[in-house]
Amino acid sequence: MRQLALARPNKRYAGGIHEIWPLARDGRIATLLDDTIETVLRHGGASIIVNSITLIDRQRIAAILRY
């Protein structure tokens, strides 16, 4: 979080899925902080990183639900 705080005043910060995805496609992201993965893991779920083309028709994020 310290690195994130230092990045903001230097205009090296992005937030929100709509802002991050274009930057990711351009190769501009050095470090990704994703609280969605952390929350899923904390509740006993799993996270799988897949090829970007795999989820293109699902806005690049998907979930298998427990119930």
N, CA, C and O atoms as a CHARMM CRD file, in Angstrom:
* protein
*
  268
    1    1 MET  N      0.82200  -1.18700   0.00000 PROA 1      0.00000
    2    1 MET  CA     0.00000   0.00000   0.00000 PROA 1      0.00000
    3    1 MET  C      0.87300   1.26000   0.00000 PROA 1      0.00000
    4    1 MET  O      0.48300   2.30200  -0.52700 PROA 1      0.00000
    5    2 ARG  N      2.05500   1.14300   0.59900 PROA 2      0.00000
    6    2 ARG  CA     2.97700   2.28000   0.58900 PROA 2      0.00000
    7    2 ARG  C      3.39100   2.61900  -0.84100 PROA 2      0.00000
    8    2 ARG  O      3.42700   3.78900  -1.22000 PROA 2      0.00000
    9    3 GLN  N      3.70200   1.59500  -1.63100 PROA 3      0.00000
   10    3 GLN  CA     4.08900   1.82100  -3.02800 PROA 3      0.00000
   11    3 GLN  C      2.94800   2.47500  -3.80000 PROA 3      0.00000
   12    3 GLN  O      3.18500   3.34700  -4.63700 PROA 3      0.00000
   13    4 LEU  N      1.73400   2.06900  -3.53000 PROA 4      0.00000
   14    4 LEU  CA     0.56500   2.64000  -4.19200 PROA 4      0.00000
   15    4 LEU  C      0.42500   4.11500  -3.82000 PROA 4      0.00000
   16    4 LEU  O      0.15100   4.95200  -4.68000 PROA 4      0.00000
   17    5 ALA  N      0.61400   4.43100  -2.53900 PROA 5      0.00000
   18    5 ALA  CA     0.53100   5.82200  -2.08000 PROA 5      0.00000
   19    5 ALA  C      1.60700   6.68100  -2.75100 PROA 5      0.00000
   20    5 ALA  O      1.35300   7.83900  -3.08300 PROA 5      0.00000
   21    6 LEU  N      2.78600   6.13300  -2.95000 PROA 6      0.00000
   22    6 LEU  CA     3.86600   6.87100  -3.60200 PROA 6      0.00000
   23    6 LEU  C      3.60600   7.05600  -5.09900 PROA 6      0.00000
   24    6 LEU  O      4.06800   8.03200  -5.69000 PROA 6      0.00000
   25    7 ALA  N      2.88100   6.14200  -5.70300 PROA 7      0.00000
   26    7 ALA  CA     2.61800   6.19900  -7.14300 PROA 7      0.00000
   27    7 ALA  C      1.58400   7.27200  -7.49500 PROA 7      0.00000
   28    7 ALA  O      1.64200   7.85300  -8.57900 PROA 7      0.00000
   29    8 ARG  N      0.64700   7.53300  -6.59800 PROA 8      0.00000
   30    8 ARG  CA    -0.43600   8.48400  -6.89600 PROA 8      0.00000
   31    8 ARG  C      0.05400   9.87800  -7.26600 PROA 8      0.00000
   32    8 ARG  O     -0.33000  10.37900  -8.32300 PROA 8      0.00000
   33    9 PRO  N      0.87900  10.52900  -6.45400 PROA 9      0.00000
   34    9 PRO  CA     1.28500  11.89300  -6.81500 PROA 9      0.00000
   35    9 PRO  C      2.15100  11.96200  -8.07900 PROA 9      0.00000
   36    9 PRO  O      2.26900  13.02500  -8.68900 PROA 9      0.00000
   37   10 ASN  N      2.74800  10.85500  -8.46900 PROA 10     0.00000
   38   10 ASN  CA     3.58200  10.80300  -9.66900 PROA 10     0.00000
   39   10 ASN  C      2.79800  10.39900 -10.91100 PROA 10     0.00000
   40   10 ASN  O      3.37700  10.12800 -11.96200 PROA 10     0.00000
   41   11 LYS  N      1.47700  10.36100 -10.78000 PROA 11     0.00000
   42   11 LYS  CA     0.58600   9.97700 -11.89000 PROA 11     0.00000
   43   11 LYS  C      0.93600   8.60100 -12.44900 PROA 11     0.00000
   44   11 LYS  O      0.89200   8.38100 -13.65900 PROA 11     0.00000
   45   12 ARG  N      1.28300   7.68200 -11.55800 PROA 12     0.00000
   46   12 ARG  CA     1.58700   6.30600 -11.95500 PROA 12     0.00000
   47   12 ARG  C      0.62400   5.36200 -11.24500 PROA 12     0.00000
   48   12 ARG  O      1.01100   4.28700 -10.78700 PROA 12     0.00000
   49   13 TYR  N     -0.63700   5.78200 -11.16200 PROA 13     0.00000
   50   13 TYR  CA    -1.68100   5.02800 -10.47200 PROA 13     0.00000
   51   13 TYR  C     -2.88100   4.88700 -11.39700 PROA 13     0.00000
   52   13 TYR  O     -3.19900   5.80500 -12.15300 PROA 13     0.00000
   53   14 ALA  N     -3.53600   3.75300 -11.33600 PROA 14     0.00000
   54   14 ALA  CA    -4.79300   3.55000 -12.04500 PROA 14     0.00000
   55   14 ALA  C     -5.71700   2.77300 -11.12100 PROA 14     0.00000
   56   14 ALA  O     -5.26200   1.93600 -10.34000 PROA 14     0.00000
   57   15 GLY  N     -6.99400   3.04500 -11.20600 PROA 15     0.00000
   58   15 GLY  CA    -7.95900   2.34900 -10.36800 PROA 15     0.00000
   59   15 GLY  C     -9.22800   2.03600 -11.13200 PROA 15     0.00000
   60   15 GLY  O     -9.63100   2.79400 -12.01400 PROA 15     0.00000
   61   16 GLY  N     -9.84600   0.94200 -10.80400 PROA 16     0.00000
   62   16 GLY  CA   -11.08200   0.53900 -11.46000 PROA 16     0.00000
   63   16 GLY  C    -10.81600  -0.30800 -12.69300 PROA 16     0.00000
   64   16 GLY  O     -9.86700  -0.07000 -13.43900 PROA 16     0.00000
   65   17 ILE  N    -11.65900  -1.28600 -12.88900 PROA 17     0.00000
   66   17 ILE  CA   -11.47100  -2.24900 -13.97600 PROA 17     0.00000
   67   17 ILE  C    -11.46700  -1.57100 -15.34300 PROA 17     0.00000
   68   17 ILE  O    -10.72200  -1.98600 -16.23200 PROA 17     0.00000
   69   18 HSD  N    -12.28500  -0.53600 -15.52700 PROA 18     0.00000
   70   18 HSD  CA   -12.36500   0.12300 -16.83500 PROA 18     0.00000
   71   18 HSD  C    -11.11700   0.93700 -17.14500 PROA 18     0.00000
   72   18 HSD  O    -10.77900   1.13300 -18.31200 PROA 18     0.00000
   73   19 GLU  N    -10.43400   1.41000 -16.11600 PROA 19     0.00000
   74   19 GLU  CA    -9.19100   2.14800 -16.33200 PROA 19     0.00000
   75   19 GLU  C     -7.99100   1.20300 -16.44800 PROA 19     0.00000
   76   19 GLU  O     -7.06200   1.45500 -17.21600 PROA 19     0.00000
   77   20 ILE  N     -8.02200   0.12300 -15.68400 PROA 20     0.00000
   78   20 ILE  CA    -6.88100  -0.79500 -15.63100 PROA 20     0.00000
   79   20 ILE  C     -6.75500  -1.65500 -16.88100 PROA 20     0.00000
   80   20 ILE  O     -5.64000  -1.86200 -17.35900 PROA 20     0.00000
   81   21 TRP  N     -7.86300  -2.16600 -17.43000 PROA 21     0.00000
   82   21 TRP  CA    -7.76500  -3.09400 -18.57300 PROA 21     0.00000
   83   21 TRP  C     -7.04800  -2.51900 -19.78200 PROA 21     0.00000
   84   21 TRP  O     -6.18400  -3.19300 -20.34200 PROA 21     0.00000
   85   22 PRO  N     -7.36900  -1.29800 -20.21100 PROA 22     0.00000
   86   22 PRO  CA    -6.62100  -0.76200 -21.36400 PROA 22     0.00000
   87   22 PRO  C     -5.12300  -0.62300 -21.07600 PROA 22     0.00000
   88   22 PRO  O     -4.29100  -0.86100 -21.95100 PROA 22     0.00000
   89   23 LEU  N     -4.79000  -0.23600 -19.84500 PROA 23     0.00000
   90   23 LEU  CA    -3.38100  -0.09900 -19.47200 PROA 23     0.00000
   91   23 LEU  C     -2.69000  -1.45500 -19.44800 PROA 23     0.00000
   92   23 LEU  O     -1.53000  -1.57400 -19.84000 PROA 23     0.00000
   93   24 ALA  N     -3.40000  -2.46800 -18.99200 PROA 24     0.00000
   94   24 ALA  CA    -2.84100  -3.83100 -18.97700 PROA 24     0.00000
   95   24 ALA  C     -2.57000  -4.29900 -20.40400 PROA 24     0.00000
   96   24 ALA  O     -1.51900  -4.88000 -20.67600 PROA 24     0.00000
   97   25 ARG  N     -3.50700  -4.05100 -21.31400 PROA 25     0.00000
   98   25 ARG  CA    -3.32300  -4.45500 -22.71200 PROA 25     0.00000
   99   25 ARG  C     -2.14200  -3.73100 -23.34800 PROA 25     0.00000
  100   25 ARG  O     -1.48400  -4.27600 -24.23400 PROA 25     0.00000
  101   26 ASP  N     -1.86700  -2.49700 -22.89800 PROA 26     0.00000
  102   26 ASP  CA    -0.73800  -1.73500 -23.43200 PROA 26     0.00000
  103   26 ASP  C      0.58600  -2.11400 -22.76900 PROA 26     0.00000
  104   26 ASP  O      1.64000  -1.61800 -23.16800 PROA 26     0.00000
  105   27 GLY  N      0.54000  -2.98800 -21.76100 PROA 27     0.00000
  106   27 GLY  CA     1.75600  -3.40600 -21.07200 PROA 27     0.00000
  107   27 GLY  C      2.29900  -2.36800 -20.10600 PROA 27     0.00000
  108   27 GLY  O      3.48900  -2.39100 -19.79200 PROA 27     0.00000
  109   28 ARG  N      1.45700  -1.45600 -19.62400 PROA 28     0.00000
  110   28 ARG  CA     1.91300  -0.36500 -18.76700 PROA 28     0.00000
  111   28 ARG  C      1.88300  -0.68800 -17.27700 PROA 28     0.00000
  112   28 ARG  O      2.42500   0.08000 -16.48200 PROA 28     0.00000
  113   29 ILE  N      1.27200  -1.79000 -16.87700 PROA 29     0.00000
  114   29 ILE  CA     1.13100  -2.08900 -15.44400 PROA 29     0.00000
  115   29 ILE  C      2.36200  -2.82200 -14.93000 PROA 29     0.00000
  116   29 ILE  O      2.76000  -3.85600 -15.46700 PROA 29     0.00000
  117   30 ALA  N      2.95800  -2.26400 -13.87600 PROA 30     0.00000
  118   30 ALA  CA     4.11300  -2.88900 -13.23400 PROA 30     0.00000
  119   30 ALA  C      3.67500  -3.83600 -12.12800 PROA 30     0.00000
  120   30 ALA  O      4.24300  -4.91900 -11.98400 PROA 30     0.00000
  121   31 THR  N      2.67500  -3.44800 -11.34700 PROA 31     0.00000
  122   31 THR  CA     2.18100  -4.24900 -10.23100 PROA 31     0.00000
  123   31 THR  C      0.66900  -4.13500 -10.17400 PROA 31     0.00000
  124   31 THR  O      0.12700  -3.03300 -10.24900 PROA 31     0.00000
  125   32 LEU  N     -0.01600  -5.25700 -10.04400 PROA 32     0.00000
  126   32 LEU  CA    -1.47000  -5.28000  -9.95100 PROA 32     0.00000
  127   32 LEU  C     -1.88100  -5.65900  -8.54200 PROA 32     0.00000
  128   32 LEU  O     -1.42800  -6.67800  -8.02000 PROA 32     0.00000
  129   33 LEU  N     -2.73200  -4.85700  -7.91900 PROA 33     0.00000
  130   33 LEU  CA    -3.28500  -5.15000  -6.60100 PROA 33     0.00000
  131   33 LEU  C     -4.74700  -5.51600  -6.81900 PROA 33     0.00000
  132   33 LEU  O     -5.52300  -4.69300  -7.30500 PROA 33     0.00000
  133   34 ASP  N     -5.11900  -6.69900  -6.47900 PROA 34     0.00000
  134   34 ASP  CA    -6.49300  -7.15400  -6.78400 PROA 34     0.00000
  135   34 ASP  C     -7.13800  -7.72000  -5.52100 PROA 34     0.00000
  136   34 ASP  O     -6.88600  -8.85900  -5.12900 PROA 34     0.00000
  137   35 ASP  N     -7.96500  -6.90400  -4.90400 PROA 35     0.00000
  138   35 ASP  CA    -8.61800  -7.34600  -3.67000 PROA 35     0.00000
  139   35 ASP  C     -9.68700  -8.39900  -3.91000 PROA 35     0.00000
  140   35 ASP  O    -10.09400  -9.08000  -2.96900 PROA 35     0.00000
  141   36 THR  N    -10.15300  -8.55000  -5.14600 PROA 36     0.00000
  142   36 THR  CA   -11.13000  -9.59500  -5.44700 PROA 36     0.00000
  143   36 THR  C    -10.52200 -10.96800  -5.19800 PROA 36     0.00000
  144   36 THR  O    -11.14900 -11.82000  -4.56900 PROA 36     0.00000
  145   37 ILE  N     -9.31500 -11.18700  -5.68600 PROA 37     0.00000
  146   37 ILE  CA    -8.63500 -12.46800  -5.46700 PROA 37     0.00000
  147   37 ILE  C     -8.43100 -12.70700  -3.98100 PROA 37     0.00000
  148   37 ILE  O     -8.68900 -13.80600  -3.49000 PROA 37     0.00000
  149   38 GLU  N     -7.96900 -11.69200  -3.25700 PROA 38     0.00000
  150   38 GLU  CA    -7.72700 -11.84300  -1.82500 PROA 38     0.00000
  151   38 GLU  C     -9.01300 -12.20500  -1.07900 PROA 38     0.00000
  152   38 GLU  O     -8.99600 -13.06800  -0.20100 PROA 38     0.00000
  153   39 THR  N    -10.10900 -11.56100  -1.41500 PROA 39     0.00000
  154   39 THR  CA   -11.37900 -11.83700  -0.75600 PROA 39     0.00000
  155   39 THR  C    -11.84700 -13.26000  -1.02500 PROA 39     0.00000
  156   39 THR  O    -12.30900 -13.94400  -0.11200 PROA 39     0.00000
  157   40 VAL  N    -11.73300 -13.70700  -2.26400 PROA 40     0.00000
  158   40 VAL  CA   -12.12100 -15.07500  -2.61800 PROA 40     0.00000
  159   40 VAL  C    -11.27700 -16.08800  -1.84500 PROA 40     0.00000
  160   40 VAL  O    -11.81200 -17.05200  -1.29600 PROA 40     0.00000
  161   41 LEU  N     -9.96800 -15.87300  -1.80100 PROA 41     0.00000
  162   41 LEU  CA    -9.07900 -16.78600  -1.07900 PROA 41     0.00000
  163   41 LEU  C     -9.38600 -16.78600   0.41600 PROA 41     0.00000
  164   41 LEU  O     -9.36700 -17.84200   1.04800 PROA 41     0.00000
  165   42 ARG  N     -9.66400 -15.63200   0.98100 PROA 42     0.00000
  166   42 ARG  CA    -9.96500 -15.52800   2.40900 PROA 42     0.00000
  167   42 ARG  C    -11.20800 -16.33500   2.77700 PROA 42     0.00000
  168   42 ARG  O    -11.32200 -16.81700   3.90400 PROA 42     0.00000
  169   43 HSD  N    -12.12400 -16.48100   1.84900 PROA 43     0.00000
  170   43 HSD  CA   -13.35200 -17.23300   2.09600 PROA 43     0.00000
  171   43 HSD  C    -13.27200 -18.67500   1.61300 PROA 43     0.00000
  172   43 HSD  O    -14.29500 -19.33800   1.43900 PROA 43     0.00000
  173   44 GLY  N    -12.05100 -19.15400   1.39700 PROA 44     0.00000
  174   44 GLY  CA   -11.85600 -20.55800   1.04500 PROA 44     0.00000
  175   44 GLY  C    -12.02900 -20.87900  -0.42000 PROA 44     0.00000
  176   44 GLY  O    -12.07900 -22.05400  -0.78500 PROA 44     0.00000
  177   45 GLY  N    -12.12200 -19.88400  -1.26300 PROA 45     0.00000
  178   45 GLY  CA   -12.25100 -20.12000  -2.69300 PROA 45     0.00000
  179   45 GLY  C    -10.88000 -20.24500  -3.34700 PROA 45     0.00000
  180   45 GLY  O     -9.85100 -20.22200  -2.67100 PROA 45     0.00000
  181   46 ALA  N    -10.88000 -20.37400  -4.64800 PROA 46     0.00000
  182   46 ALA  CA    -9.64400 -20.51400  -5.41400 PROA 46     0.00000
  183   46 ALA  C     -9.61100 -19.43300  -6.49400 PROA 46     0.00000
  184   46 ALA  O    -10.64000 -18.86000  -6.85100 PROA 46     0.00000
  185   47 SER  N     -8.42800 -19.17100  -6.99800 PROA 47     0.00000
  186   47 SER  CA    -8.25500 -18.21100  -8.07500 PROA 47     0.00000
  187   47 SER  C     -7.40600 -18.85400  -9.16300 PROA 47     0.00000
  188   47 SER  O     -6.40600 -19.51100  -8.87400 PROA 47     0.00000
  189   48 ILE  N     -7.80300 -18.66300 -10.39800 PROA 48     0.00000
  190   48 ILE  CA    -7.07200 -19.22600 -11.52900 PROA 48     0.00000
  191   48 ILE  C     -6.79200 -18.10500 -12.52100 PROA 48     0.00000
  192   48 ILE  O     -7.70200 -17.37600 -12.91700 PROA 48     0.00000
  193   49 ILE  N     -5.54800 -17.97100 -12.91400 PROA 49     0.00000
  194   49 ILE  CA    -5.17100 -16.99300 -13.93200 PROA 49     0.00000
  195   49 ILE  C     -5.14600 -17.72400 -15.26900 PROA 49     0.00000
  196   49 ILE  O     -4.48700 -18.75400 -15.41500 PROA 49     0.00000
  197   50 VAL  N     -5.87000 -17.18000 -16.24000 PROA 50     0.00000
  198   50 VAL  CA    -6.00400 -17.83500 -17.54000 PROA 50     0.00000
  199   50 VAL  C     -5.53900 -16.90400 -18.65600 PROA 50     0.00000
  200   50 VAL  O     -5.35700 -15.70500 -18.44800 PROA 50     0.00000
  201   51 ASN  N     -5.35300 -17.46900 -19.82300 PROA 51     0.00000
  202   51 ASN  CA    -5.00500 -16.71600 -21.01700 PROA 51     0.00000
  203   51 ASN  C     -6.07800 -15.66300 -21.27400 PROA 51     0.00000
  204   51 ASN  O     -7.26600 -15.93900 -21.11000 PROA 51     0.00000
  205   52 SER  N     -5.67700 -14.47600 -21.67000 PROA 52     0.00000
  206   52 SER  CA    -6.61900 -13.37000 -21.83600 PROA 52     0.00000
  207   52 SER  C     -7.73200 -13.65500 -22.83700 PROA 52     0.00000
  208   52 SER  O     -8.84200 -13.14900 -22.67300 PROA 52     0.00000
  209   53 ILE  N     -7.47200 -14.43200 -23.84400 PROA 53     0.00000
  210   53 ILE  CA    -8.48900 -14.74000 -24.85700 PROA 53     0.00000
  211   53 ILE  C     -9.60400 -15.61600 -24.27900 PROA 53     0.00000
  212   53 ILE  O    -10.74000 -15.56900 -24.75100 PROA 53     0.00000
  213   54 THR  N     -9.28300 -16.40200 -23.27500 PROA 54     0.00000
  214   54 THR  CA   -10.24300 -17.33300 -22.69300 PROA 54     0.00000
  215   54 THR  C    -11.50300 -16.63800 -22.19500 PROA 54     0.00000
  216   54 THR  O    -12.59700 -17.18000 -22.35600 PROA 54     0.00000
  217   55 LEU  N    -11.38600 -15.46600 -21.60200 PROA 55     0.00000
  218   55 LEU  CA   -12.53600 -14.78700 -20.99500 PROA 55     0.00000
  219   55 LEU  C    -12.95500 -13.52600 -21.74400 PROA 55     0.00000
  220   55 LEU  O    -13.63700 -12.67300 -21.17500 PROA 55     0.00000
  221   56 ILE  N    -12.56700 -13.39500 -22.98700 PROA 56     0.00000
  222   56 ILE  CA   -12.85200 -12.16900 -23.73700 PROA 56     0.00000
  223   56 ILE  C    -14.35600 -11.89900 -23.85100 PROA 56     0.00000
  224   56 ILE  O    -14.76800 -10.74000 -23.82100 PROA 56     0.00000
  225   57 ASP  N    -15.16900 -12.92300 -23.97800 PROA 57     0.00000
  226   57 ASP  CA   -16.61400 -12.73500 -24.10800 PROA 57     0.00000
  227   57 ASP  C    -17.30500 -12.57700 -22.75700 PROA 57     0.00000
  228   57 ASP  O    -18.53000 -12.45600 -22.70900 PROA 57     0.00000
  229   58 ARG  N    -16.55400 -12.57600 -21.66500 PROA 58     0.00000
  230   58 ARG  CA   -17.10800 -12.42300 -20.31600 PROA 58     0.00000
  231   58 ARG  C    -16.51200 -11.21000 -19.60700 PROA 58     0.00000
  232   58 ARG  O    -16.43100 -11.19100 -18.37900 PROA 58     0.00000
  233   59 GLN  N    -16.10400 -10.21800 -20.35300 PROA 59     0.00000
  234   59 GLN  CA   -15.48100  -9.00200 -19.83900 PROA 59     0.00000
  235   59 GLN  C    -14.23600  -9.29900 -19.01000 PROA 59     0.00000
  236   59 GLN  O    -13.89600  -8.55500 -18.09000 PROA 59     0.00000
  237   60 ARG  N    -13.56000 -10.40200 -19.34800 PROA 60     0.00000
  238   60 ARG  CA   -12.25700 -10.79500 -18.80100 PROA 60     0.00000
  239   60 ARG  C    -12.25100 -11.15400 -17.32100 PROA 60     0.00000
  240   60 ARG  O    -11.18900 -11.21100 -16.70100 PROA 60     0.00000
  241   61 ILE  N    -13.42900 -11.39800 -16.75100 PROA 61     0.00000
  242   61 ILE  CA   -13.50500 -11.89400 -15.38100 PROA 61     0.00000
  243   61 ILE  C    -14.74200 -12.77300 -15.27600 PROA 61     0.00000
  244   61 ILE  O    -15.79700 -12.44500 -15.82000 PROA 61     0.00000
  245   62 ALA  N    -14.60600 -13.89100 -14.57200 PROA 62     0.00000
  246   62 ALA  CA   -15.73000 -14.80500 -14.42300 PROA 62     0.00000
  247   62 ALA  C    -15.58700 -15.53900 -13.10200 PROA 62     0.00000
  248   62 ALA  O    -14.51200 -15.54900 -12.50300 PROA 62     0.00000
  249   63 ALA  N    -16.67200 -16.15400 -12.64800 PROA 63     0.00000
  250   63 ALA  CA   -16.64400 -16.89300 -11.37900 PROA 63     0.00000
  251   63 ALA  C    -17.52300 -18.12900 -11.48000 PROA 63     0.00000
  252   63 ALA  O    -18.55700 -18.12300 -12.14800 PROA 63     0.00000
  253   64 ILE  N    -17.09700 -19.17600 -10.81100 PROA 64     0.00000
  254   64 ILE  CA   -17.90500 -20.38600 -10.62500 PROA 64     0.00000
  255   64 ILE  C    -18.45000 -20.29000  -9.20700 PROA 64     0.00000
  256   64 ILE  O    -17.67800 -20.24100  -8.25000 PROA 64     0.00000
  257   65 LEU  N    -19.74700 -20.26200  -9.06400 PROA 65     0.00000
  258   65 LEU  CA   -20.36000 -20.04400  -7.76100 PROA 65     0.00000
  259   65 LEU  C    -20.55100 -21.32900  -6.96000 PROA 65     0.00000
  260   65 LEU  O    -20.70800 -22.40700  -7.53500 PROA 65     0.00000
  261   66 ARG  N    -20.53700 -21.21400  -5.65900 PROA 66     0.00000
  262   66 ARG  CA   -20.77400 -22.35300  -4.76600 PROA 66     0.00000
  263   66 ARG  C    -22.25300 -22.73600  -4.75000 PROA 66     0.00000
  264   66 ARG  O    -22.59400 -23.91700  -4.68700 PROA 66     0.00000
  265   67 TYR  N    -23.09800 -21.76600  -4.80500 PROA 67     0.00000
  266   67 TYR  CA   -24.55100 -22.01500  -4.76300 PROA 67     0.00000
  267   67 TYR  C    -25.27300 -20.89600  -5.45600 PROA 67     0.00000
  268   67 TYR  O    -26.50100 -20.90900  -5.53400 PROA 67     0.00000
